[in-house]
Amino acid sequence: MSEPHLLRRLRGTARACLLAMLVVVAASAFLRHHGASAALQAAWASELALARLLHRVAATGVLLGAVVMLWWAWKARRAAPSSDVPLVAAAALLGVALLLSVVGLAGGASRAAPVVLINLLGGLTMLALCARLSRDPARTGLGRAAWVVVGLVLLQACAGALAAALANADCGSFLGCVPAAWVHRLAGVLLAFGLAMFGLWAAWRQGRRAGSAVALLGVVLLLLGALAAALGSTAPPWLVVLHNAAGALALALLVREA
């Protein structure tokens, strides 16, 4: 099988894995927030069971896809040693998937901050790697500015996960009751505007259709975050799930365009 054909198969598999990772991220957010207390677990028992099933099936699919992509990347590198084959990215995807599998077996459903952060960062890293592997290598990227925004999105996600892990369920403050929540909410406003401005620049000045989607997601993230902060402890868990899903989609689009 020729190197171009192998890489086309790899990119197609990466696109399928990207969709599966969006399911994993959304299901993970659902499990974190709908399973935050015994009352929520009792009220959402059947939905939590379905979310766990979707999470396991999608995560297993990505793990198998990572093995296949690494095999195809290795064969493509052998067929054309001097070509730009994403062998390192495919190996990194498999490595992170295996790491999260070990963390899942060891930590189980633990809500300890280190476990939450490792799972969140690992999941978003896998999402970003799938997005990168699905990208046409001939396409010109947006350069360093896009990677800076990607880094800021990851930091913001970590602050949000830490705030959720440390939060007091009875907290009613708009800014939150722990420093991580203050950082997440204040920085979130700036990042949302930054996403909107960057997306508009990419759409108008660089001709990237995905830029318009990134700009729209910046506005959506701001609105969802503000609504969740205003409602405080009374915010429905699905609102936070939508916020997480929108952030994951923005990250995937940024990485594909970077």
Secondary structure, 3 states (H helix, E strand, C coil): CCHHHHHHHHHHHHHHHHHHHHHHHHHHHHHHHHCCCHHHHHHCHHHHHHHHHHHHHHHHHHHHHHHHHHHHHHHHHHHCCCCCCCHHHHHHHHHHHHHHHHHHHHHCCCCCHHHHHHHHHHHHHHHHHHHHHCCCCCCCCCCHHHHHHHHHHHHHHHHHHHHHHHCCCCCCCCCCCCHHHHHHHHHHHHHHHHHHHHHHHHHHCCCCHHHHHHHHHHHHHHHHHHHHHHHHHHCCHHHHHHHHHHHHHHHHHHHHHC
